[in-house]
Amino acid sequence: SWQHASSWYVWTKEASKKWHSSIHRIVVLQPWDTLKVAVPSLVYNIQNNLLYVGATHLDAATCQVTYQLKIITTALFSLALLNKKLAGVQWVALLVLFVGVALVQLAQIGVHPKTVEGHVQQPLVGFLAILAACCLSGFAGVYFEKILKGSDVSVWMRNVQLSTFAVPFGLLTTLANDYAEVRDKGFFYGYSTLIWIVILLQALGGLLVAVVVKYADNILKGFATSLAIVLSCAVSVYAFEFHLSWQFVAGALLVMGSIFLYSRPNASTAQLRIASRKV
């Protein structure tokens, strides 16, 4: 009815005014606080580019498993920046994780470089890119966590601040790498339906991270990560003719086991929050 439509219009208008007022008050009127978020925003931007490099040179399954090294880097940065302590079982979990990733990488030794759509894959380059991304992810995640806990600004508003810097950083990166292509063919050249789906999934993933951080726990996050690894393996076998070796299977199982071991609810009252996320 028109009464319901009018009520909905008034509600959305008031909500929009409140949202714009909050953005102006927190983002515009507090410039120094907003500038603090520029650091993780820049680091996340570099990290995302490194992940694309890694995905170019590694299959999806190996990339997914290796990227779990971010748990180790996050733990180390949490010790350094937040003075958090780890329980003994968590140190064991980190060791198991390291062994698991090492086994996955051993599965790549001796594999001849493959050509995918005219591009030669170099596993070592992919591994180094993922390793660097893990280091940046650990630092940015802990730094962002420190910012979140150091003020009463909501995680949603912090995401707005992140995007304030992420968009220009991303644009500068694009122009620096592909200025001639953008100038000659336009910014959206090559944006197929699949590309738009990937962009949508990345954006949705960024929003879900905030929801998971607020409402879920580490056990659920462990299930999600393990499921992602299994799905990546399945898709790689089907779509990219990826052959499962005993090293890869053993390594993937160790990685998934380490995630559950690290996330045990009784491991420590000072559990680390793995705050690694994609802008």
N, C-alpha and C positions, 0 to 999 in steps of 0.2 A: 504494500500500500504506500501512498504518498507520505503518510506519517512516518513509516519506517525509513523510507528513502531520505526524508528530511533529517531524521535523527542521525542516520548514518553519515550524511553530508556534514552536519554540525560536528559530530564526533571526530571525523577524519580531519576537518579543518582545524579544530582545536588541538588535536594531536600533532598536526603538521606545524602549527605555531609553536607548540612546546618544544618540538624537536629542533626547529630552526633556532629558537632561543637558546637551547642548551648548546648547540654547536657554536653559536656566536659567543656565548659566555665562556666556554671551555677552550675552544680552539683559537678564536680571534683575540679575546681579551686576556688570555694567558699565554703570550707568545713563547716565553722561556720554557714553560711546561710542555708546550707543543714541540719545541725544538729538541727536547730530550728524546722524543720518539723518532727523530730523524735518524738516529744511529741504528736502531734495529731495522728501520725501514730500508736504509741503504744496504745493510748486511743481508736482509732477506732478499733484496733485489739481486744481489750478486749470487746468493745461494741458489735462487731459482734458475739463473742462467747456467750455473754449474751443473744443476740437476738435468737440464736439457742436454748439456754436453755429455754427461754420463749416460743418459738414456740413448743418445746417438750411437755410443760405442759399446753399450752392453745390452743384453736382452733384458726384458722387463723383470723376469724373476730374479736374476743376479743383481740387478739394480735395486730392487725392493729389499732383498735380504741385506745387501751391503749397507744400505742407507740406515739400517738399524744401529749402526755404530754411533749414531747421534745420541743414543742412550748413554754411552760411555762419555762422550764429550760434554753432554749436559750434566752428568754427574760430577765431572772434574771442574767445570765452571761453577757449579753450585757450591762445591767445596771452597773454591777460591773467592767467589763474589758474595755468597749468601751464608758462608760458614756453616753449611749443613753437614750433618754427620751421617755416615752410612752404616747400616748393620752388617754383621759378618756375612749373612746370607746374601746381601745385596752385592758385596764384593765378589762372592762366588758366582753370582749371576752375571756380573760384568765379565769375569774370566771366561765363563761358558759362552757368552755372547761373542767374545773376541775369537775363541777357538772355532765357533760356528761360522763366522764370517771368513776366517782364514781357510776353512775347508771349502767354502763356496768359491773363493778365489783360486784355490788349488785346482778346482774343476776347470778353470779357464786356461790353465797352463798347458801349452801344447796344442791349443785350439788354433787352427789357421784363421787369419783374419777373413771375415766374411764381407761380401759386398751386398748392401741393402739399398735398393733403389739408387744405384750408382755411387753410393758412399761406402768407403772401406772402413769397417769397424776395427778399432784398436782397443782391446780390452784394458791395457795398462793405462791408456789415456782416460778411459771411462772410470777406472777404479780411482785414479788420482783426483778426478773431478768430483766423484762422490765423496771421497775422503775429505776434500777441502770443504764440500758442502756440509758434511757432518760437523766439522769444526765450527763453521759459521753458524750453523743451526743451533749448536749448543750454546754458543756465546749469545746470540740474539735472543734465544728463548729465555735464558736466565736473566739477561739484562731487562727484557720486557717484563718478566715476572717481578723483578725488583721494582720496576716502575709501577706496576699494578698494585703491589702491596704497599708502596710508599705513599699512596694517595687514595682518596675515596672516589676517584673517577672510575666510571663503569668500564667494563671490558669492551662494550659496544662503542663507547665514545673513544676509547683508545684505538679501536679499529678504524674509526673515522680519521683520527690523527695519523695513523699509519698510512692510510690511503692518500692523505694530503701530500705526503712526500713520495709515496710509492709510484704514483702516476707520473709526476715529472721525472723521477729517476728512471723509470722504465722507458719513457719517451726519449730521454737523452741517450740511453743505452741503444735503443733502436736506431736513432739517427747516427750515432757513432759507428755502428756496425754496418748499417744498410742504407746510408743516406742516399746513395745513387739510385738504389732500387726503389726507395720510397718516392724520390723525386720523379723518376721516369714512369713508374707503374702505379703510384698511389699507395696510401698507407694500408688499405684493406686488400691489396692484391694477394691472391693465394688463400684468402680466408674461405675455405670450403665449409660445407656443412659439418664435417668431422672436426674441423678447427673450432668452430663455434660451440660444438658439444663439449670439447675439451675445456674451453674457456668457461663455459657454464658450470662444468663439474668442478673446476678449480675454485670458482667463486663460491659455489655451494659448499665445497669442502672447507673453505675458510670460515664460513658461517657456522658449520657444524663443529669446528674445533672449539669455538667459544661455548657452544651448547654442551659439548662433552666435558670441557673444563669445569663448567658450572654444575652440571647435573649428574654426570656419570662418575665411575670410579676407575681405578687402575686395572681391576680385573676385566671389566667390560672393554677397556681400551686394549688390553692384552688380547682378548678374543678378536677384536676388530683388526688388530695388526696381523695376527696369525692368519685370519681369514683372507686378508689382503695378499699375504705371501702365497697362500695356497691358490688363490684365484689367478695371481700373476703367473704362477707355474703352469696352471691349466691353460691359460690363454697363450702363453709362450709356446707350449708344446703343440697346440692346435694351429696358431696363426704364424709362428715363425720357425717351425720345425726344430724346436729346442729339444735336445736329447738329455734326459735326466741321467746323471751319473751317480754313483754311490756317494762320492764326495759332496755333491750338491744336496742330495736328499739328507745325508747325515748332518751337513752344516745347517740346512734350513730347519731341521728338527731341533738342533741345539739352540738356534736363534729363537725359535718359538718357545722352547722350554725356558730359556733364560728370561724372556719377557714375563712369563708367569711367575718364575722364581723371584724376580726383582720386584714384582708387584704384589707379593704376598701381603695381605692386610696386617699380619702380625709381625712383619719383618722389622718394622720400626715405626715409632710414632712420629718420626720426622722424615717421612717418605719424601723422596724427591718428586716434584711435579715436572713431568717431561713437557715443557712448554714450547717445543719446536712446532712452528706452523708456517702456509704460502699466502703469501699475500696475493 
